[in-house]
Amino acid sequence: MNCFYHPNTGAVGICYYCNRALCEECAKDYSRGLACKGHCENKVEGMLTSRGKILERHHILLKPKKQQRNAPLSPEIIRWIVVCIFSALIIALITVHLKVHAANLRLSIELSDKSQII
């Protein structure tokens, strides 16, 4: 991602107010959020002081891809994976049960047909 104001320069973060990508030259760091220098500084200052804290999704600092790949899984993702695996197991068990039940039903129908013939 490149800077909104300098398209040939890599971005270091995103403005808390306008969500534009910013390079080091264009970003004013408030330690709890970035702002576009000369454009959004007053608005971000007001937002940070009125809210008291910054929402994490607005303060995105870009990291190299190697660091992102090595990041540990969050508890929410682990829970989601466990729920998906558990759901898949339940569906598989129900499917097997229904197939066995259908096979038993066919067998009992065949046996009853044969007993009627005799």
Secondary structure, DSSP 8 states (H G I E B T S, - for coil): -B-SS-TTSB--EEBTTT--EE-TTTEEE-SS-EEETTTTHHHHHHHHHHHSS--GGG--B---HHHHHT----HHHHHHHHHHHHHHHHHHHHHHHHHHHHHHHHHHHHHHHHHHH-
